[in-house]
Amino acid sequence: MNKEKWIEEILQSAREIPPLSPSPYMAAHIEAKLQQPLRVNTMPLRWVYASAAVLLALLVMNISMLRNDRRQLSNSSAVQQMMQEYGWGNNDLYSMNLSNKPHE
């Protein structure tokens, strides 16, 4: 009951506030803004070329490092031996039998 009375008091106080009249120039101002030609902000070409060069350099570095890692892994028998010891060579996780007990 107390909450309902509080809500009713707030609604009554809002009814006493007179409505505001909009500025007569606001509609004309908004329409003038809409009539202005659309400005498109473009990025300078030097920044486009610089970012493309950086991305290309990162791509080349990633590919070269990937190739170097593959060469080192293919020559390393220690890594292959460790993968076999821990069972990391089998990528088929769904068919791995982790327990000998049948599921109930």
N, C-alpha and C positions, 0 to 999 in steps of 0.2 A: 504494500500500500504506500509506503513512504517513497519508494522508487517511482511509482506511478504519479504521485503528487509532484515530485521533483521534475519529472518529464513534462507534465502539464504546465508547470510554472515557466519552464524554458520555452515551450511553444507559445505561451501567452506573451512572453517578453519579446519574442521574435515578431509577433504580429503588430507590435507597437512601433517597430522600426519602419520609417517611410521608405518606399522603393526609390532607388537612385535613377536619375534620368541619364542616359548616355550622352556623351558629347556629340553635338551635331556634326562636328568635323571628323569624327572617328571613322565613319563609313567612307567618307571621301578620301581620307588618308590611307585606309586599307585598300581601296580600289586603285589609288594611284600607285601603291607599292606593287599590286598585282599586274598593273599595266607596264611596269618597267621591264626592259629586256633582261632575260635570264643571264647572269654572269656565271661562267664555268671557270672554276679555279683549276688551273693546270699546273702540273709539276714541271719545273725546268728540265730540259732534256739531259743536262749534265748529271742530274741526280738519278735519272732513269738509267743512263749508261753506267754510272758508278755502282748502283745497286746490282745491275745485271752482271757487271764484272766481278763483284764480290761473290755473288751466288755461283757464278761459273767457277771461280777459284776454289770455293768451298766444295763444289761437286768434284772437281779434279783431285783435290786433296783427299776426299773421302774414297774415291775410286782407287787412287794409288795406295792408300793405306790398307784398303781391303785386299788388294792384290798382294801386298807385302805380307799381310797376316796369313793369307792362304798359302803362300810359298813357305813360310816358316812352319805352319802347321803340317803341311804335306811332308816336310823333311824331318819332322820331329816324331820319333817313334815313342818317346816318353809320354807324350800327350795321348797317343793312341792306346798305349798300355794302361794308363790311368783311366781312360774312358771305359776300357773293357773291364778293369777291376771293379769299378763302381757301377757298372751296368748302364752307362750313359749312351752306349752305342745303339740301344734299341729305342727307337722313337715311337713305336707302336704301343702307346700306354693303355689302350682299351683291351688288348688281348693279353696283357701281362697277368700271369697268375700269381698274385701276391700271397695267397694262402692255399694250403692243400685241403682245407675243409670245404665241403660243399655248402652253398648258401641255403639257408632254410626259409 
